[in-house]
Amino acid sequence: MIEITNKLRSPIQLVVRSKKAPKAFTTLNIPGVGKGHNVRVITDESHTEYIDRVEGLGLISTKKIQE
């Protein structure tokens, strides 16, 4: 499992793999820091290169957690 934390005040939209179709993609909206719900947990299979790129820009932080 991967925990994604939004570090900005504004919401952020990420591209992740869909749970329903193996080759499909969907978006994940993470609210900003002020709302208090800026943490999401996704499975390892949903991780994409886009998440790595956004983390490199400093917009989000990721942490691997055990189930």
VOKE-457668 format. One record per residue (C-alpha): residue in three letters; residue number from 0; x, y, z. Coordinates in pm, 1 decimal, padded with zeros to 6 digits. Each point is the difference from the previous one (the first is absolute). Example, Ala and Ser with C-alpha at 12.3 -4.5 7.8 and 13.67 -1.06 7.14 Angstrom:
! VOKE-457668
+-----+-----+----------+----------+----------+
:  aa :   i :       xx :       yy :       zz :
+-----+-----+----------+----------+----------+
: ALA :   0 :  01230.0 : -00450.0 :  00780.0 :
: SER :   1 :  00137.0 :  00344.0 : -00066.0 :
+-----+-----+----------+----------+----------+
//
This chain:
! VOKE-457668
+-----+-----+----------+----------+----------+
:  aa :   i :       xx :       yy :       zz :
+-----+-----+----------+----------+----------+
: MET :   0 :  00000.0 :  00000.0 :  00000.0 :
: ILE :   1 :  00113.2 :  00353.9 : -00071.9 :
: GLU :   2 : -00104.8 :  00304.1 :  00203.9 :
: ILE :   3 : -00016.9 :  00322.4 : -00203.7 :
: THR :   4 : -00005.5 :  00337.2 :  00177.0 :
: ASN :   5 : -00084.4 :  00326.6 : -00175.3 :
: LYS :   6 :  00236.1 :  00276.1 :  00118.3 :
: LEU :   7 : -00183.3 :  00288.5 : -00171.4 :
: ARG :   8 : -00298.5 :  00210.6 :  00104.2 :
: SER :   9 : -00177.4 : -00068.8 : -00329.0 :
: PRO :  10 : -00138.9 : -00338.5 : -00105.6 :
: ILE :  11 :  00210.7 : -00219.3 : -00223.8 :
: GLN :  12 : -00107.3 : -00249.4 : -00266.1 :
: LEU :  13 :  00207.2 : -00314.8 : -00061.2 :
: VAL :  14 : -00018.8 : -00263.2 : -00272.5 :
: VAL :  15 : -00016.8 : -00354.7 :  00143.4 :
: ARG :  16 : -00079.6 : -00342.9 : -00137.7 :
: SER :  17 : -00364.8 : -00102.1 :  00016.1 :
: LYS :  18 : -00112.7 : -00281.9 :  00229.8 :
: LYS :  19 : -00260.2 : -00123.4 : -00249.5 :
: ALA :  20 :  00203.8 : -00031.9 : -00319.5 :
: PRO :  21 :  00368.2 : -00100.8 : -00001.2 :
: LYS :  22 :  00108.8 :  00235.3 : -00279.9 :
: ALA :  23 : -00230.5 :  00294.2 :  00079.6 :
: PHE :  24 :  00087.8 :  00315.7 :  00191.5 :
: THR :  25 : -00208.7 :  00225.5 :  00222.6 :
: THR :  26 :  00056.5 :  00314.6 :  00204.3 :
: LEU :  27 :  00039.6 :  00034.1 :  00375.1 :
: ASN :  28 : -00088.5 :  00335.4 :  00155.9 :
: ILE :  29 :  00177.8 :  00086.9 :  00324.9 :
: PRO :  30 : -00126.5 :  00309.6 :  00188.2 :
: GLY :  31 :  00235.1 :  00270.5 :  00124.9 :
: VAL :  32 :  00162.6 :  00033.4 :  00341.8 :
: GLY :  33 : -00269.1 :  00230.3 :  00142.9 :
: LYS :  34 : -00276.1 : -00261.9 : -00027.9 :
: GLY :  35 :  00176.1 : -00252.1 :  00225.9 :
: HIS :  36 : -00058.4 : -00290.8 : -00240.8 :
: ASN :  37 :  00320.2 :  00034.3 : -00200.8 :
: VAL :  38 :  00114.2 : -00364.5 :  00041.2 :
: ARG :  39 : -00102.5 : -00290.7 : -00225.4 :
: VAL :  40 :  00108.4 : -00364.2 :  00000.7 :
: ILE :  41 :  00023.1 : -00193.3 : -00327.9 :
: THR :  42 :  00116.2 : -00348.4 : -00089.6 :
: ASP :  43 :  00340.7 : -00064.5 : -00153.2 :
: GLU :  44 : -00165.2 : -00104.1 : -00326.5 :
: SER :  45 : -00160.0 :  00346.0 : -00040.5 :
: HIS :  46 :  00338.4 :  00179.2 :  00005.8 :
: THR :  47 :  00104.8 :  00173.4 : -00325.3 :
: GLU :  48 :  00301.4 :  00192.3 : -00129.1 :
: TYR :  49 : -00208.8 :  00317.6 :  00022.4 :
: ILE :  50 : -00002.0 : -00028.9 :  00380.4 :
: ASP :  51 :  00381.1 : -00018.9 :  00001.4 :
: ARG :  52 :  00021.2 :  00311.2 : -00219.0 :
: VAL :  53 : -00236.0 :  00202.7 :  00221.6 :
: GLU :  54 :  00193.2 : -00108.8 :  00308.8 :
: GLY :  55 :  00323.0 :  00118.7 : -00164.6 :
: LEU :  56 : -00157.3 :  00344.0 : -00043.6 :
: GLY :  57 : -00071.9 :  00012.3 :  00374.9 :
: LEU :  58 : -00379.9 :  00011.9 : -00025.8 :
: ILE :  59 : -00063.4 : -00326.8 :  00186.2 :
: SER :  60 :  00186.6 : -00239.7 :  00226.0 :
: THR :  61 : -00030.2 : -00377.7 : -00008.8 :
: LYS :  62 :  00070.7 : -00259.3 :  00264.5 :
: LYS :  63 : -00012.8 : -00378.1 : -00029.3 :
: ILE :  64 : -00202.7 : -00159.3 :  00280.8 :
: GLN :  65 : -00063.1 : -00357.9 :  00102.2 :
: GLU :  66 : -00353.5 : -00140.2 :  00008.7 :
+-----+-----+----------+----------+----------+
//
